Amino acid sequence: MFNLFQIIEAKSEKEIQLCVDIRKEVFINEQGVNPIIEIDNIDYKCEHILAFYKNQPVATARLQKISEEKYKVGRMAVKKKHRRYGIGSEILLFIENYLKKKQIKKIELNAQKYVEKFYLKNGFNPVGDEFFEADILHIKMQKNIISPL
């Protein structure tokens, strides 16, 4: 898969729409999440990451600024046929490097419980109790990306 993935910050309206289309496919069509919950009113405030495989959009994530030191990764989705090839880990690495340039110290996310091990493998640690979001069991996870001095 070397050099077959391309990951970018989605900036144009067209690129952001590709991110939304992937989210609709994964969360609404595949997982049955209510469209009203999935397409929310903070998309316009967030930064969007888009991954391509052989020039086809296959994965996305959304970055929400929480504070001067912390961002939240949300709406991370990989199309079903492209899972288990490492694109999710590549997106997380891209996000980590992207946020380090902004001097961000911590990343948090709400992981669907069934993929908790994936996030553990990528350096995230669980925080707090499990909870339901969009009728799916989740766990809050965090990762320090720049060690405090």
N, C-alpha and C positions, 0 to 999 in steps of 0.2 A: 504493500500500500504506500510505500515511500514516494513522496511527491505527487500522490494522486489526490490528497486532501488540500484544499485551500480554505483558509479561515480568514474572515475579514470583519471589520466593524461595519455593520449595515448602516449606511447613512442616507441613501436616496429613498424616495418613497417606494420605488420598485423593489429595492432590496429589503426594506422593512416589510413590505407586503409578502415577499417570499418567506420571511420568518413567520408571519402570521399564518400563512398557508400551511407550513409545516406543523405549527402548533395545532391548527384545526384538525389536520389529518391524525396526529398522534393523540391529542387530548380529547377532542370532541368525537371524532369518528371511531377511533380505536378504544379509548377508555370510557367514553360516555359522559364526559364532563359537560355540564350545562354551558352552552355558548355565552350566556350572560356572565358567568363566572370567569370563563377563560379570556374573553376579550374584554378587558376592564378599562377603567379610566386613567390608568397610570402609564399605559404604553407610551404615550407621547412624552413623558418625563424621563423615560428610561433610555439606556443605550442598548443596542441590539447587536448580537454576534451571529454571523451566518457562515455555515460551513458547506463547502461544495466537494463532491466526489466526481471526478471526470467531468467537471463543469456543470454538474447537476446539483441543485440545492438539496441537501440531505439532513441538515441538523441546524439547530439554533439554540440560543440562550438569551436571556434578558438580564441586564444589569441595572439595579436600582441603587442610587446613592442614599445611604442611611444617615451617614455623618461624614465629617471630614476624614475619618480614619476607617470607615467601614462601608462596604457595598454588599448588596444581597443579589445572589444569582437566583434567577427564577425562570420558569417556563422553559427549562432545558428539555429539548426534545430531539430525538434521532428517529428518522423514518425506520420502520420495522425492518426492512430488507437490508439496512446498512448498520444494524446493531452488531456488536461483538467483533468489530474490526478496529476498535481503538479510537474512533472519532470522538466519543464522549470525553475520553482522557485528553485528547488533543485540544478539544475546546476548553477544558478546564485549565490546561497549561497556557493556552493563549490568553485566557482571562486573567490568570495569575500574573503573567508578564505584562499585560496591558495595564493592570491595576498597580503593579509595582512602579511603573513609570509615573503614575499619578500620586505616588507616595502613600498609597492605601496600605493599611496594616492588617486588616482582617476582612475575610469573606465569610458570609453566612448564607445558608440556604435551607429550605424545607424539602427534605428528600422523601420521596415516596419510600415507604418502609422496605419494599421488596428490592430496592436498589441501594440500600444502606451500605452493603459491602463494597459496592463500586466506589462510593464516596470515601469510605474508610481507606480503600486502596490508594485513593488519590489525596490522602493526607487530611481529610476532614474528620472531626470528632463530634459525636453526639452531645447535645446539650438539652437537658430537661426531659420531659415526658413525651411519649408518643401522643399524637392528636390526629383528628380527622380534618381534612381540608378537601372540599369538593367530593365528600363521601369516600375519600381514599386515605388510608392510614399513612401518616407522615412522622418524621422525626426531624427536629431542628439540628443542624450541624454547622460547625464553624471551623475555619482554618486561619491561623496566623501566617501571613505571607511576608511581613517584614518584622523582624524581631524588635521589640521596643528596646531602646538604648538604656 
